[in-house]
Amino acid sequence: MIKRYRLTMLCTIALAALLAAPLVARDTTFKGTVAKVDKTSVEITTGEGAAKKTVAFAVTDKTKVMRAGAAVAFDAAAIKVGEGLAITVAKGDEAKTDFTCSMHPEVSEAAAGKCAKCGMTLKQRTVPAKAATIQLGGK
Protein backbone atom coordinates (compact mmCIF):
# COMPACT_ATOMS: atom_id res chain seq x y z
CA MET A 1 0.00 0.00 0.00
CA ILE A 2 2.81 2.44 0.89
CA LYS A 3 4.70 1.63 -2.35
CA ARG A 4 1.55 2.28 -4.37
CA TYR A 5 1.04 5.63 -2.58
CA ARG A 6 4.65 6.67 -3.25
CA LEU A 7 4.34 5.71 -6.91
CA THR A 8 1.12 7.73 -7.20
CA MET A 9 2.79 10.74 -5.57
CA LEU A 10 5.85 10.49 -7.85
CA CYS A 11 3.62 10.28 -10.93
CA THR A 12 1.61 13.29 -9.75
CA ILE A 13 4.78 15.34 -9.18
CA ALA A 14 6.20 14.32 -12.58
CA LEU A 15 2.94 15.25 -14.32
CA ALA A 16 2.87 18.63 -12.55
CA ALA A 17 6.46 19.31 -13.63
CA LEU A 18 5.64 18.46 -17.26
CA LEU A 19 2.60 20.71 -17.26
CA ALA A 20 4.52 23.59 -15.68
CA ALA A 21 7.51 23.34 -18.07
CA PRO A 22 6.00 25.69 -20.72
CA LEU A 23 5.43 28.30 -18.00
CA VAL A 24 9.12 28.52 -17.15
CA ALA A 25 10.67 31.69 -18.53
CA ARG A 26 13.14 31.09 -21.33
CA ASP A 27 15.59 33.56 -22.79
CA THR A 28 16.04 33.90 -26.56
CA THR A 29 19.45 34.33 -28.21
CA PHE A 30 19.98 35.99 -31.58
CA LYS A 31 23.28 35.49 -33.44
CA GLY A 32 24.50 37.60 -36.31
CA THR A 33 26.64 40.55 -37.35
CA VAL A 34 26.31 44.19 -36.35
CA ALA A 35 24.45 46.25 -38.98
CA LYS A 36 24.19 49.49 -36.97
CA VAL A 37 25.12 50.65 -33.48
CA ASP A 38 24.49 53.87 -31.55
CA LYS A 39 24.38 54.96 -27.89
CA THR A 40 21.06 53.25 -27.10
CA SER A 41 20.60 50.45 -29.64
CA VAL A 42 22.18 47.73 -31.74
CA GLU A 43 20.83 46.34 -35.02
CA ILE A 44 22.08 42.97 -36.20
CA THR A 45 21.68 41.00 -39.39
CA THR A 46 20.71 37.37 -38.86
CA GLY A 47 20.30 34.50 -41.29
CA GLU A 48 21.39 34.17 -44.89
CA GLY A 49 19.81 34.44 -48.31
CA ALA A 50 16.01 34.70 -48.22
CA ALA A 51 16.01 34.23 -44.42
CA LYS A 52 18.27 37.26 -43.90
CA LYS A 53 16.73 39.97 -41.71
CA THR A 54 17.73 42.91 -39.53
CA VAL A 55 16.62 42.94 -35.89
CA ALA A 56 16.87 45.96 -33.55
CA PHE A 57 17.61 45.77 -29.82
CA ALA A 58 17.43 48.48 -27.16
CA VAL A 59 20.40 48.78 -24.84
CA THR A 60 19.56 49.70 -21.25
CA ASP A 61 21.58 50.30 -18.09
CA LYS A 62 20.87 46.64 -17.23
CA THR A 63 22.42 45.29 -20.46
CA LYS A 64 25.50 43.19 -19.73
CA VAL A 65 28.24 43.39 -22.39
CA MET A 66 30.89 40.65 -22.57
CA ARG A 67 34.10 40.81 -24.65
CA ALA A 68 36.71 38.04 -24.38
CA GLY A 69 35.00 36.70 -21.26
CA ALA A 70 35.15 40.00 -19.39
CA ALA A 71 32.29 42.40 -18.63
CA VAL A 72 32.73 45.84 -20.20
CA ALA A 73 30.59 48.98 -20.36
CA PHE A 74 28.51 49.30 -23.54
CA ASP A 75 30.12 52.59 -24.55
CA ALA A 76 33.62 51.17 -23.86
CA ALA A 77 32.97 47.97 -25.83
CA ALA A 78 33.77 49.68 -29.16
CA ILE A 79 31.24 47.58 -31.09
CA LYS A 80 31.88 47.83 -34.83
CA VAL A 81 29.65 47.28 -37.87
CA GLY A 82 30.31 43.80 -39.28
CA GLU A 83 31.42 42.35 -35.93
CA GLY A 84 29.94 38.99 -34.95
CA LEU A 85 27.91 38.80 -31.76
CA ALA A 86 25.13 37.06 -29.87
CA ILE A 87 22.36 39.00 -28.11
CA THR A 88 20.23 37.38 -25.43
CA VAL A 89 16.78 38.76 -24.66
CA ALA A 90 15.09 37.83 -21.38
CA LYS A 91 11.55 36.44 -21.42
CA GLY A 92 9.17 39.40 -21.21
CA ASP A 93 11.57 41.85 -22.87
CA GLU A 94 10.85 40.74 -26.47
CA ALA A 95 9.99 43.25 -29.19
CA LYS A 96 6.34 44.25 -29.22
CA THR A 97 3.88 46.48 -31.00
CA ASP A 98 1.74 48.89 -29.02
CA PHE A 99 -0.21 52.10 -29.52
CA THR A 100 0.96 55.43 -28.11
CA CYS A 101 0.12 59.12 -28.15
CA SER A 102 2.45 61.44 -30.07
CA MET A 103 2.01 64.04 -27.30
CA HIS A 104 2.34 61.54 -24.42
CA PRO A 105 4.85 58.79 -25.36
CA GLU A 106 4.55 57.28 -21.87
CA VAL A 107 0.98 56.21 -22.80
CA SER A 108 1.11 52.62 -24.04
CA GLU A 109 -1.99 50.62 -24.97
CA ALA A 110 -2.35 47.16 -26.51
CA ALA A 111 -5.06 48.29 -28.94
CA ALA A 112 -5.85 51.39 -31.01
CA GLY A 113 -7.97 54.05 -29.36
CA LYS A 114 -7.77 57.51 -27.83
CA CYS A 115 -5.18 58.90 -25.41
CA ALA A 116 -6.50 58.93 -21.84
CA LYS A 117 -4.69 62.24 -21.22
CA CYS A 118 -5.64 64.34 -24.25
CA GLY A 119 -8.04 62.35 -26.44
CA MET A 120 -5.73 62.20 -29.50
CA THR A 121 -5.79 59.08 -31.66
CA LEU A 122 -3.10 56.59 -30.62
CA LYS A 123 -0.48 55.68 -33.24
CA GLN A 124 1.04 52.23 -33.66
CA ARG A 125 4.73 51.81 -32.78
CA THR A 126 7.21 48.96 -32.53
CA VAL A 127 9.15 48.74 -29.27
CA PRO A 128 12.47 46.93 -29.81
CA ALA A 129 13.53 44.01 -27.65
CA LYS A 130 15.72 44.88 -24.65
CA ALA A 131 19.14 43.27 -24.84
CA ALA A 132 19.94 41.49 -21.56
CA THR A 133 23.37 40.27 -22.65
CA ILE A 134 25.59 41.12 -25.61
CA GLN A 135 28.38 38.58 -26.21
CA LEU A 136 30.91 40.04 -28.64
CA GLY A 137 33.25 38.09 -30.87
CA GLY A 138 30.89 35.27 -31.84
CA LYS A 139 28.77 34.64 -34.87
N, C-alpha and C positions, 0 to 999 in steps of 0.2 A: 504494500500500500504506500509506504514512504517513497520507494523508488518511482512508483507511478506518479506521485505528487511532484517529485523533483523533476521528472521528465516533462510533465505538463508545465511547470513553472519555467523550465529552460526553453521550451518551445514558445511560450508566451513572450518571454523576454526577447528571443531571437526574432519573432514576428514583429514586435514593437520596434526593434532596431531597424529592421528592413523597411517598415513603413515610414519611419522617421528619417531615413537616409536622404530622401529628396529635399527635406527641409533644412539640412545642414548647409550653411553658407559656403559657397565655393568661389574662389577667386578665378579670374580669367586672365590669361597671358597672351599678349599679342607680340609677334616677332616680325621684324622688318628692318627697313633702313630709314633714316631720318630724311624727310622731305622738306621740313620747315621747322624752325625753332625760334622762339622769342622768349621774353621774360616770364610769361605766364602759361605758355603752351608748347606742345610738341606735336607735329604731324608726322606720321610714319606711313610708308608704303609697304603694304603686305601683299603676299601672293605673287603670282606670275601670270603672264599672258592675259586671258580673258578674266581670270580671277583676281587680277591686280586691282587694289583699291587703296585710297588714302584715308586714314583714320586720324581724327584729332583727339588730343588728350589735354585736359587742364592740369596745370602743375600748381599744387597748393603748398602751404607751409608744412603740411604733413607728408609730402612726397619724399620718399627715401631714394637717394641716388647712389648707385654703387659703380665704382670704376676700379678694376683690378682687385676686387674683393674688399675694397675700403669704401666707407661712406664718405661722400663729398657733398658740399652744398651745390644746389642746382646751378647757381650762377658761376660757381668755380669749376664746374664739370667740363666746361668748354666743349659742349656737344656740337658736332659739325654735321652739315648736310651730307648724306651719303654714308654716315657711320651706322654700323649694325647695332641693334639693341633689342631688348625685350622689355615690354611694359606690362606690369601686372595691375589689374583693376580689381578692387575689393567688391564683393557682392554688395549691391545697393548703391554703388557709385558708378554704374554703367551710364552710357549716354542715354538721353531721353529727350522726348519732345514734349513741350508744354506750351501754355498760352500765357502771354504777359502783356502788360500795359506799357506803351512807349513812354508815358510820363512817370510810371511807377514800376521800374524793373524788378523791385522786390516782390511784386504781386506775381504769383505763379499758380496757375490753375490747370487741371488735367484736361479740361474741355473748353471750347470756344465760349465766349460770353462777354459780359461787360465788367469793367474794372469796378471793384467794390469801393474804391476811393473816389473816382471821378466820373464813372459811367462810360468811359471811352471803350470802344471795341477792342478786345484782346487780340493780339497778333501771335501767330505761331512762331516758336523759336526752337532751335536744337541746342540742348545743353550738352557739351562734350563730357565724356567720361573723365573721372578724376583719377590721375595716375597715383597709385599707392607706392609702387616701386619702379624705378627705371634702372635696368641692368645694362650698362654700356659694354661694348666690345663683343657682343654676340650677334648672331643673325638667325 
